[in-house]
Structures are given as structure tokens and as C-alpha cells.
């Protein structure tokens, strides 16, 4: 006889634009090839705002694509996992294995892919995987815009990957913090033009935009060196860019869709090997709306995390 409860507590977006609602949900046992995870912690991401706005599909929906927990039940034909295993679940929640992208190993871009907390109820790989996929040579300048949830990790990853790492943020009070994270240079964007400042350093081979403000992202194209890349990881919608600079210098603008299971394992292994620290503020599940509002107001230092 199973000792699992018949229901579990969840924070749900029930109506478009409305706050989260705490509800008891009927527990479903894992099907063939699935595992059931008791979530211990879940990060609150800016992408969850798009779930609240029903931009990813109809509601109701339980958001959450940054989970960590323990396996409490395994379904038929599961051999890799057992009860008690500590596991994590990220953005990528499944793929069909048959489309063109899957055949190329790009599982998180699957035509029929599942996304935790978006297309199915949910429960760090973002910056690590995106930076490494840009194929920048060690020693080159990589600039990180923003020192929030993604940015403070991106600075650490870029530094430990061997890049000359430049942190871009507002105010002089964050310089020491950026240096401790591994930044070799700091640009105060409230007193300097970030593009001009980057060009004085020689121009960036890669600029990573993590702060969700399109007005601050657009000028960053001007900070790239010839053949440089602007990588946008902040989900902000339309962003105008200077096409003249792109054409004359061969600059390109990129995005990257998080990562699949192996990417997540690589990220964790790299983080453990090089002591990358994820800094967070914790909130109990009962304060899910407070955590969400804290994140939306850009007050989280550095990741708002719900604990169960």
C-alpha cells in the first residue's frame, strides 16, 4: 500500500493576469517511463510572468521549471532512477525524438517539446549552456549585462571558462561584488555609455544580456567587436537593434533555449568542479505571490526560491 498522500499543495495561475492561488491538487502516480518527484525547492523565474499572462497557452497552469527534489515513486520500465534519488527538473520537460531538431540532438527545440511549468504543470543551465554554445575562444572579452539571478551566475561561468569577463550594471556599489564573482572589469552603466566603454577595452566578442529591459539591451550591439555576438537571455519580446553596425562589422544577435537533460548534467558538474555559487533568497510556498512580486520588482538577490 502506497504511503503517498492523495493530494499535494501547489501554487497555480488560474486566470490571466491574476495572482497565484494555493490549492490542493489530486496526486497522479507516474505512468510508463515517468518518475514522481517530491519538490523541495523551485526557483521563481521571469518566464513565469509569461505563464501568468497566458502567453504560452491556456490556464490554469502550475508554473515552475527550476525544481529540485527527491524521487518518491517510479513508473513501469524506469531503470535509471530509484526512490530517494535527488533530482532536478529544468525548462526542458520532454521531446518526441523524431523531429529534425531531435535527430540533430537539439532536444530542447523539439517541434512537440514539453516545457515544465508551461505546457505541463511544473514543479542555471540557461547561462552556462548558452555561453558555451557561442563558441568564443578563451581569453576573449565576454561582457555580462546585469547582476541578477542569471547575471551573477553568468559572470562566474564566463570567468571560470577563461574569458576576460566584464560586468555591466548600474551604480558603483556593485563593483566589489562583481569582482568577487570573477569580473576583471566593471562598467557602471549609469555614468558610462556601455558600448563606448566596451570599445575602449577592445570590443566584446560576446555580450550576454540577462536583465529584462529592452532599452538597455539595444545599445549593446555597439559594444561588440567585429564578428562579435549579442546573446539575449532575457525574455523581453521585441528589441530594436542597429542593423548598420551588424552589417558593417558582421555582428550577430542570438538567443538560446536553455538546455536538455545532458546540458543540465554538464552544468551541475561544471558548477561543482569550479565552485560556482548560486545565491538565492528563500520563501515558503505560502508566500509564493510575495516571491513572485519580489522577483518582478527586481528586488531578488539573486534568485527567489520557493521551499517546501
JOJOTA-V665864 format. One record per pair of residues at least 24 apart in sequence whose C-alpha atoms are under 6 Angstrom apart, sorted by the first residue. I is the first residue (numbers start at 1). J is the second residue. D is the distance in whole Angstrom. If there is no record, write none. Layout:
BEGIN
I | J | D
I | J | D
END
This chain:
BEGIN
12 | 61 | 6
12 | 62 | 5
13 | 52 | 6
13 | 60 | 6
13 | 61 | 5
14 | 59 | 6
14 | 60 | 4
16 | 52 | 6
16 | 53 | 5
16 | 54 | 6
17 | 52 | 6
17 | 53 | 5
20 | 289 | 6
30 | 75 | 5
31 | 75 | 5
32 | 75 | 5
32 | 76 | 5
33 | 75 | 6
33 | 76 | 6
33 | 77 | 6
33 | 78 | 5
34 | 75 | 5
35 | 73 | 6
35 | 74 | 4
35 | 75 | 6
36 | 71 | 6
36 | 72 | 6
36 | 73 | 5
37 | 69 | 6
37 | 70 | 5
37 | 71 | 4
37 | 72 | 6
38 | 69 | 5
38 | 70 | 5
39 | 68 | 6
39 | 69 | 4
40 | 68 | 6
40 | 69 | 5
40 | 307 | 6
40 | 308 | 5
41 | 67 | 6
41 | 68 | 5
41 | 306 | 5
41 | 307 | 4
42 | 66 | 5
42 | 67 | 4
42 | 305 | 6
42 | 306 | 5
43 | 304 | 6
43 | 305 | 4
44 | 304 | 5
44 | 305 | 6
61 | 121 | 6
62 | 117 | 6
62 | 121 | 5
62 | 122 | 6
63 | 117 | 4
63 | 122 | 5
64 | 117 | 5
64 | 122 | 5
64 | 123 | 5
65 | 90 | 5
65 | 91 | 5
65 | 116 | 5
65 | 117 | 5
65 | 122 | 6
66 | 90 | 5
67 | 123 | 6
91 | 115 | 6
91 | 116 | 6
92 | 260 | 6
108 | 259 | 6
108 | 260 | 5
125 | 264 | 5
125 | 267 | 6
126 | 258 | 4
127 | 154 | 6
130 | 256 | 6
138 | 162 | 5
138 | 163 | 5
139 | 163 | 5
139 | 164 | 6
140 | 164 | 6
141 | 165 | 6
141 | 204 | 5
141 | 205 | 6
142 | 204 | 6
142 | 206 | 5
142 | 207 | 6
143 | 167 | 6
143 | 207 | 5
144 | 168 | 6
144 | 207 | 6
144 | 208 | 5
145 | 208 | 6
145 | 209 | 5
145 | 210 | 6
146 | 210 | 6
146 | 211 | 5
148 | 302 | 5
149 | 302 | 5
149 | 303 | 5
150 | 210 | 6
151 | 210 | 6
156 | 181 | 5
156 | 182 | 6
195 | 220 | 6
195 | 222 | 5
195 | 223 | 4
198 | 223 | 5
199 | 223 | 6
206 | 230 | 6
209 | 233 | 6
210 | 234 | 5
212 | 236 | 6
214 | 239 | 6
227 | 251 | 5
229 | 253 | 6
231 | 255 | 6
280 | 304 | 6
281 | 305 | 6
282 | 306 | 6
END
